[in-house]
């Protein structure tokens, strides 16, 4: 969600000029991690097979979903983490720093795939279950007699199954960051023009040659489900806001009303409206106009819906996030915010675990059934483990072994 500084509007940790050094301690806006933490819980629900709560997460009430929150907040976090390096150490070392993060994301992606594939294959090898679990992620070809070509495809990111497509998209966007920073040295408008043109070129239905995209499997013409050339638009929107290349939107009554009207209007075309209110016209319109709402190519109405939600969330959070964690709020609420924020601070580790644990949870629900109580308990267990992991990773990152013994 849009995380900006207090009135008077001024982006946190934003450089007044692309070449200016930020200096000092990096400021971490609490709203950034809180909203990213909320996205982690929604992502777990959405990826757990047969999770009845998936029908009622916020994504079902509009076009955008937790993916936009994750990518947008990652853009803002990258402006803090990497932007300061570019300012302080220069473009070359800034690029090296981004490359190091890309290296980490690459191996995290491979590890996630192998962990999930091994778990599903182990279930199938027992011969105790009617379900062929490798088929639940469409991994048939990977386990065929000659897995060599797909191992090459896995390592070169030319084989990207749908369930494992978020991290490659994020990795590819990070590779664009040095280009954007180089263009911003000329003028932030040059970087913005590059981002917009790249998004336009990724809209496959606009171009007879199919637009920009990356191959997802060697035996067909399927592309990555999350097209990084399109999704970089939301990433660099967050990046530009945190850097100060885009102005902070003012808090105005008319802007709040416009944003709320957009959210309500799109809710009338949402999955919930189609499912619960029988809005067949909305289903037909979405089917006839995929360009506007495409998830793969990040349709413009998804962008508009997210910006409206982000603006409302920012206004609700209040200056500096005081409406989230202000000292006058109830203790129970502030503890809840602290827990969600901790999850958001360790989003990569939590994301990797949640994607794996979602498959474990799906298997467990296959065995015990999917009534309301069992699914609610499965979600609660998953949330608890994600929270425990976030605190554990945070503790380890603090390098407690370096602290002097009492």
C-alpha positions in Angstrom: 0.0 0.0 0.0 1.1 3.6 -0.4 3.5 4.3 2.4 4.5 7.9 2.5 5.6 10.4 5.1 3.6 12.8 7.3 2.2 16.2 6.4 3.7 18.2 4.9 3.9 15.5 2.3 7.5 14.3 1.8 8.6 10.7 1.0 10.5 8.9 3.6 14.1 8.1 2.7 13.6 9.8 -0.6 16.6 11.5 -2.2 15.8 15.2 -3.3 17.8 14.4 -6.4 18.7 11.0 -8.0 22.4 11.7 -7.4 22.1 13.1 -3.9 23.4 10.9 -1.1 20.9 10.0 1.5 23.3 9.6 4.4 22.3 8.8 7.9 20.2 5.9 9.2 17.7 4.4 6.8 14.2 5.0 7.9 11.8 2.0 7.8 8.2 3.2 7.5 6.1 0.8 9.7 3.2 1.0 7.2 5.3 -0.7 4.6 6.0 -3.8 6.7 2.4 -4.0 8.1 0.8 -4.1 4.7 3.3 -6.5 3.3 2.8 -8.8 6.4 -1.0 -8.8 5.7 -0.2 -9.8 2.1 1.8 -12.8 3.4 -1.3 -14.2 5.2 -3.5 -13.7 2.2 -1.0 -15.4 -0.1 -1.0 -18.4 2.2 -4.8 -18.6 2.1 -4.8 -18.2 -1.7 -2.3 -21.0 -2.2 -3.7 -23.6 0.1 -5.8 -26.1 -2.0 -9.5 -26.2 -1.1 -9.3 -23.3 1.4 -12.8 -22.0 1.7 -11.5 -18.7 3.1 -10.0 -18.1 -0.3 -13.4 -17.1 -1.6 -13.6 -14.1 0.8 -10.1 -12.6 0.9 -9.9 -9.0 -0.3 -8.8 -10.1 -3.8 -12.2 -11.4 -4.4 -13.8 -8.0 -4.1 -11.8 -6.3 -6.9 -9.3 -6.8 -9.6 -6.0 -6.4 -7.6 -4.8 -8.8 -4.9 -2.0 -9.6 -2.5 0.5 -9.9 -5.4 0.2 -6.2 -6.0 0.8 -5.5 -2.4 3.8 -7.7 -2.3 5.4 -6.2 -5.5 4.5 -2.6 -4.7 5.9 -2.8 -1.2 9.0 -4.6 -2.5 9.5 -1.6 -4.8 9.4 0.7 -1.8 11.6 -1.5 0.2 14.1 -1.7 -2.7 14.2 2.1 -2.8 15.3 2.1 0.8 17.7 -0.8 0.6 19.2 -0.3 -2.8 18.6 3.3 -3.6 20.8 4.4 -0.7 23.6 2.2 -2.0 23.4 3.8 -5.5 23.5 7.2 -3.9 26.3 6.5 -1.5 28.5 4.1 -3.5 27.7 4.9 -7.1 26.0 3.1 -9.9 28.5 0.3 -10.3 28.5 -0.9 -6.7 24.7 -0.3 -6.6 24.4 -2.7 -9.5 26.6 -5.2 -7.6 24.3 -5.0 -4.6 21.2 -5.6 -6.7 23.0 -8.6 -8.3 23.7 -10.0 -4.9 19.9 -9.9 -4.1 19.1 -11.4 -7.5 21.5 -14.3 -6.7 19.7 -14.9 -3.4 16.2 -14.8 -5.0 17.4 -17.2 -7.7 18.5 -19.9 -5.3 15.4 -19.3 -3.1 13.3 -20.0 -6.1 15.1 -23.2 -6.9 15.0 -24.3 -3.3 11.2 -23.7 -3.1 10.6 -25.7 -6.3 12.7 -28.7 -5.2 11.2 -28.7 -1.7 7.6 -28.8 -3.0 8.4 -31.3 -5.8 10.2 -33.6 -3.4 7.3 -33.5 -0.9 4.7 -34.3 -3.5 6.9 -37.0 -5.1 7.4 -38.6 -1.6 3.7 -38.7 -1.1 3.2 -40.4 -4.4 5.9 -43.0 -3.8 4.1 -44.3 -0.7 1.3 -45.5 -2.9 -1.1 -44.9 -0.1 -3.2 -42.1 -1.6 -5.7 -42.0 -4.5 -4.5 -38.5 -5.5 -1.4 -38.3 -7.7 0.1 -35.3 -5.9 2.7 -34.3 -8.5 -0.3 -33.7 -10.8 -1.7 -31.1 -8.4 1.0 -28.7 -9.5 1.1 -30.1 -13.1 4.6 -31.5 -12.7 4.0 -34.5 -14.9 6.6 -33.7 -17.4 9.3 -33.0 -14.8 9.0 -36.5 -13.5 9.0 -38.2 -16.9 11.8 -40.6 -18.0 14.1 -37.9 -19.2 14.1 -35.0 -16.8 17.3 -33.6 -18.2 15.8 -30.9 -20.5 13.5 -29.6 -17.7 16.4 -29.5 -15.2 18.2 -27.3 -17.7 15.0 -25.3 -18.1 14.6 -25.0 -14.3 18.1 -23.6 -13.9 17.8 -21.2 -16.8 14.3 -20.1 -15.9 12.9 -21.3 -19.2 10.8 -23.8 -17.2 8.6 -21.9 -14.7 5.5 -23.8 -13.5 2.7 -21.5 -12.5 2.9 -22.1 -8.8 6.5 -21.0 -8.8 6.3 -17.9 -10.9 6.3 -15.0 -8.4 10.0 -15.1 -7.5 11.2 -15.3 -11.1 9.1 -12.3 -11.8 10.6 -10.4 -8.9 14.1 -11.5 -9.9 13.6 -10.2 -13.5 12.3 -6.8 -12.2 15.3 -6.4 -10.0 17.5 -6.8 -13.0 15.8 -3.8 -14.5 16.6 -1.6 -11.5 20.1 -0.6 -12.6 18.7 0.5 -15.9 16.1 2.6 -14.2 18.7 4.2 -11.9 20.9 5.0 -14.8 18.1 6.7 -16.7 17.1 8.6 -13.5 20.5 10.2 -13.5 19.5 12.0 -16.7 16.0 12.8 -15.2 13.4 10.9 -13.3 11.1 11.4 -16.3 13.4 9.3 -18.4 13.1 6.4 -16.0 9.3 6.8 -15.9 9.1 6.8 -19.7 11.1 3.6 -19.8 8.8 1.9 -17.3 5.6 3.0 -19.1 7.0 2.0 -22.6 8.1 -1.4 -21.2 4.6 -2.0 -19.8 3.0 -1.1 -23.1 5.3 -3.4 -25.0 4.2 -6.2 -22.7 0.5 -5.9 -23.5 0.4 -8.9 -25.9 -3.0 -8.1 -27.3 -1.9 -4.7 -28.5 0.8 -6.2 -30.8 0.7 -8.6 -33.7 4.0 -10.0 -32.7 2.7 -10.9 -29.3 4.5 -8.3 -27.1 7.3 -8.8 -24.7 7.3 -12.0 -22.6 9.5 -14.9 -21.4 9.0 -18.6 -22.2 7.7 -20.7 -19.4 8.1 -24.2 -20.8 10.1 -25.8 -23.7 7.2 -27.9 -25.1 4.7 -25.0 -25.8 4.5 -21.3 -26.4 3.2 -20.6 -22.9 4.8 -17.6 -21.2 5.6 -16.7 -17.6 2.2 -16.2 -15.9 3.5 -13.0 -14.2 5.0 -11.1 -17.1 7.9 -9.1 -15.5 7.9 -6.5 -18.3 4.3 -5.6 -17.3 4.5 -6.1 -13.5 7.5 -3.8 -13.2 5.0 -0.9 -13.5 3.7 -1.4 -10.0 7.2 -2.2 -8.6 8.6 1.0 -9.9 5.6 3.0 -8.8 6.4 2.1 -5.3 10.1 2.7 -5.9 9.5 6.1 -7.4 7.2 7.2 -4.5 9.8 6.2 -1.9 12.6 7.9 -3.9 10.6 11.1 -4.3 10.4 10.9 -8.1 6.6 10.9 -7.8 4.9 13.5 -5.5 3.1 12.3 -2.4 -0.7 12.4 -3.0 -2.3 15.0 -0.7 -5.1 14.0 1.7 -8.2 15.6 0.2 -11.8 14.8 0.7 -12.5 14.7 -3.0 -9.6 12.3 -3.6 -10.9 10.0 -0.8 -14.3 10.0 -2.5 -12.9 9.2 -5.9 -10.8 6.4 -4.6 -13.7 5.0 -2.7 -16.0 5.2 -5.8 -13.4 3.3 -7.8 -13.2 0.5 -5.2 -17.0 0.3 -5.0 -17.5 0.3 -8.8 -14.9 -2.4 -9.3 -16.5 -4.5 -6.4 -19.6 -4.6 -8.6 -17.5 -6.5 -11.2 -15.6 -8.7 -8.7 -15.6 -12.4 -8.2 -17.9 -12.0 -5.2 -20.4 -9.9 -7.2 -20.4 -12.5 -10.0 -20.7 -15.5 -7.5 -23.1 -14.1 -4.9 -25.1 -11.5 -6.8 -25.2 -13.2 -10.2 -23.6 -10.3 -12.1 -23.3 -12.3 -15.3 -22.8 -9.1 -17.3 -19.6 -8.5 -15.3 -18.3 -12.0 -16.0 -19.1 -11.6 -19.7 -17.4 -8.2 -19.9 -14.3 -9.5 -18.2 -14.2 -12.4 -20.6 -14.6 -10.2 -23.6 -12.0 -7.6 -22.4 -9.1 -9.4 -20.9 -6.6 -6.7 -21.8 -8.1 -4.4 -19.1 -8.0 -6.9 -16.2 -5.2 -9.3 -17.2 -3.3 -10.7 -14.3 -0.4 -12.0 -16.4 0.1 -8.7 -18.2 -1.0 -6.5 -15.3 -4.1 -4.9 -16.9 -4.6 -1.2 -16.3 -7.7 -1.6 -14.3 -5.8 -3.8 -11.8 -3.4 -0.9 -11.5 -6.1 1.7 -11.0 -7.9 -0.5 -8.4 -4.7 -1.0 -6.5 -3.8 2.7 -6.5 -7.3 3.5 -5.1 -7.0 0.9 -2.4 -3.5 2.0 -1.6 -4.5 5.6 -1.2 -7.4 4.7 1.1 -5.1 2.5 3.2 -2.6 5.3 3.5 -5.2 7.8 4.6 -6.7 5.3 7.1 -3.2 4.5 8.6 -2.8 8.2 9.3 0.4 10.3 9.5 3.4 8.1 10.3 1.1 5.1 10.7 -0.2 6.5 14.0 -3.7 5.0 13.4 -1.9 1.6 13.2 0.4 1.7 16.2 -0.1 5.0 18.0 0.5 5.0 21.7 -3.1 5.8 22.4 -4.4 2.6 20.7 -5.5 -0.5 22.7 -2.6 -2.7 23.7 -4.1 -5.8 22.0 -4.3 -3.9 18.7 -0.7 -2.7 18.9 0.5 -6.2 19.6 -1.4 -7.4 16.6 0.2 -4.7 14.4 3.6 -5.6 15.8 3.2 -9.3 14.9 2.0 -8.5 11.4 4.8 -6.0 11.0 7.4 -8.6 12.0 6.0 -11.0 9.3 6.3 -8.2 6.8 9.9 -7.5 7.8 10.8 -11.1 7.0 8.7 -11.4 3.9 11.0 -13.5 1.8 11.6 -16.2 4.4 7.9 -16.2 5.3 6.8 -16.4 1.7 9.0 -19.4 0.9 7.8 -21.2 4.0 4.1 -20.4 3.3 4.2 -21.6 -0.2 5.7 -25.0 0.9 3.4 -25.2 3.9 0.4 -24.5 1.8 1.0 -27.8 0.0 1.5 -29.6 3.3 -1.8 -28.1 4.6 -3.6 -29.1 1.4 -2.4 -32.7 1.9 -3.5 -32.6 5.5 -7.0 -31.3 4.6 -7.3 -34.1 2.1 -7.0 -36.6 4.9 -9.2 -34.9 7.6 -11.8 -33.2 5.4 -12.6 -29.6 4.6 -15.4 -28.6 6.9 -15.3 -25.0 8.3 -13.6 -26.1 11.6 -10.8 -28.1 10.0 -10.0 -25.4 7.5 -10.1 -22.6 10.1 -7.7 -24.7 12.3 -5.4 -25.4 9.4 -5.2 -21.6 8.6 -4.6 -20.8 12.3 -1.7 -23.4 12.4 -0.2 -22.0 9.2 -0.4 -18.4 10.5 1.2 -19.4 13.8 4.1 -21.1 12.1 4.6 -18.1 9.8 4.7 -15.8 12.8 7.1 -18.1 14.7 9.3 -18.3 11.6 9.4 -14.5 11.2 10.5 -14.0 14.9 13.0 -16.8 14.6 14.6 -15.3 11.4 14.6 -11.9 12.9 16.4 -13.2 16.0 19.0 -15.0 13.8 19.5 -11.9 11.7 20.3 -10.0 14.9 23.4 -12.3 15.2 22.8 -13.1 18.9 26.1 -15.0 19.1 27.9 -11.7 18.7 26.3 -10.2 21.9 28.6 -10.2 24.9 27.7 -12.8 27.5 26.3 -11.4 30.8 
